Amino acid sequence: MNERLEKYEEKMLKTLDNLEEEYQGIRAGRANPHILDRITVDYYGTPTPLQQVGNISVPDPKCIVISPWEAKMVKEIERAINASDIGINPTNDGKSIRLVFPDLTEERRKDLVKDVKKKGEESKVAIRNIRRDGIDQFKKIAKAGEVSEDEGKDLEDEMQKLTDKYIAEIEKKVEAKSKELMTV
């Protein structure tokens, strides 16, 4: 592959990885510890990721248990979960926190699918913006005489093929996540 295209493919790959991370945070009715990835806890005045202040386990498909390493962190973790947007109320037994995941309603599933499609569309826009930047760059170097006009056109064609490839990947991910959400 042409080294001029590599940096754009790298950006497209990062966009795809970002979408996957976003999708991990969307719960599909099963307990998934990744929904806690973005939650930070006030640990002695420092915002600290939840995973760094306690042990997170999934004893069954509908429950996550968070066992802090310091007993006094239970209240802080509970406060951080309540302040987050995961939509689950934590139960606190003094030593650990339990998050019980209710079954998703049909309406909630449809809302989540809409969210999945919206995030997919945002990723496609990002990919298209990367394509536009690349094509603009290729036109500039062709105009400046760094490459011939034909090579410039070839680079533009390759960029379009790259874009099509990543758009198709995004569509596959959107479809897979939507199917997972609608499965009862």
Solvent accessible surface area in square Angstrom, and as a share of the most:
residue,aa,sasa,rsa
1,M,136,0.61
2,N,60,0.31
3,E,131,0.59
4,R,80,0.29
5,L,3,0.02
6,E,88,0.40
7,K,108,0.46
8,Y,9,0.03
9,E,33,0.15
10,E,102,0.46
11,K,95,0.40
12,M,0,0.00
13,L,84,0.42
14,K,131,0.55
15,T,21,0.12
16,L,13,0.07
17,D,67,0.35
18,N,85,0.44
19,L,2,0.01
20,E,70,0.32
21,E,107,0.48
22,E,47,0.21
23,Y,14,0.05
24,Q,80,0.36
25,G,27,0.26
26,I,14,0.07
27,R,24,0.09
28,A,11,0.09
29,G,5,0.05
30,R,127,0.47
31,A,13,0.10
32,N,41,0.21
33,P,54,0.34
34,H,78,0.35
35,I,10,0.05
36,L,0,0.00
37,D,64,0.33
38,R,160,0.59
39,I,10,0.05
40,T,73,0.42
41,V,1,0.01
42,D,75,0.39
43,Y,68,0.26
44,Y,141,0.53
45,G,64,0.62
46,T,78,0.46
47,P,100,0.63
48,T,18,0.10
49,P,48,0.30
50,L,0,0.00
51,Q,70,0.31
52,Q,116,0.52
53,V,4,0.02
54,G,3,0.03
55,N,86,0.44
56,I,38,0.20
57,S,48,0.31
58,V,60,0.35
59,P,81,0.51
60,D,60,0.31
61,P,91,0.57
62,K,77,0.33
63,C,5,0.03
64,I,0,0.00
65,V,18,0.11
66,I,0,0.00
67,S,44,0.28
68,P,17,0.11
69,W,166,0.58
70,E,55,0.25
71,A,79,0.61
72,K,125,0.53
73,M,5,0.02
74,V,5,0.03
75,K,128,0.54
76,E,42,0.19
77,I,0,0.00
78,E,34,0.15
79,R,141,0.51
80,A,17,0.13
81,I,2,0.01
82,N,86,0.44
83,A,90,0.69
84,S,34,0.22
85,D,140,0.72
86,I,23,0.12
87,G,70,0.67
88,I,11,0.06
89,N,126,0.65
90,P,14,0.08
91,T,80,0.46
92,N,51,0.26
93,D,102,0.53
94,G,47,0.45
95,K,168,0.71
96,S,16,0.10
97,I,0,0.00
98,R,100,0.36
99,L,0,0.00
100,V,85,0.49
101,F,2,0.01
102,P,78,0.49
103,D,101,0.52
104,L,14,0.07
105,T,88,0.51
106,E,93,0.42
107,E,130,0.58
108,R,104,0.38
109,R,15,0.06
110,K,106,0.45
111,D,63,0.33
112,L,10,0.05
113,V,17,0.10
114,K,136,0.58
115,D,48,0.25
116,V,0,0.00
117,K,112,0.47
118,K,124,0.53
119,K,44,0.19
120,G,1,0.01
121,E,83,0.37
122,E,96,0.43
123,S,11,0.07
124,K,27,0.11
125,V,74,0.42
126,A,36,0.28
127,I,0,0.00
128,R,90,0.33
129,N,57,0.29
130,I,20,0.10
131,R,61,0.22
132,R,131,0.48
133,D,68,0.35
134,G,0,0.00
135,I,34,0.17
136,D,66,0.34
137,Q,72,0.32
138,F,2,0.01
139,K,106,0.45
140,K,133,0.56
141,I,12,0.06
142,A,27,0.21
143,K,183,0.78
144,A,75,0.58
145,G,58,0.56
146,E,112,0.50
147,V,18,0.10
148,S,59,0.38
149,E,139,0.62
150,D,108,0.56
151,E,90,0.40
152,G,2,0.02
153,K,116,0.49
154,D,85,0.44
155,L,7,0.04
156,E,29,0.13
157,D,81,0.42
158,E,77,0.34
159,M,0,0.00
160,Q,67,0.30
161,K,129,0.55
162,L,11,0.05
163,T,2,0.01
164,D,77,0.40
165,K,106,0.45
166,Y,9,0.03
167,I,23,0.12
168,A,45,0.35
169,E,53,0.24
170,I,0,0.00
171,E,86,0.39
172,K,133,0.56
173,K,48,0.20
174,V,19,0.11
175,E,117,0.53
176,A,63,0.49
177,K,20,0.08
178,S,13,0.08
179,K,149,0.63
180,E,60,0.27
181,L,0,0.00
182,M,71,0.32
183,T,85,0.50
184,V,151,0.87
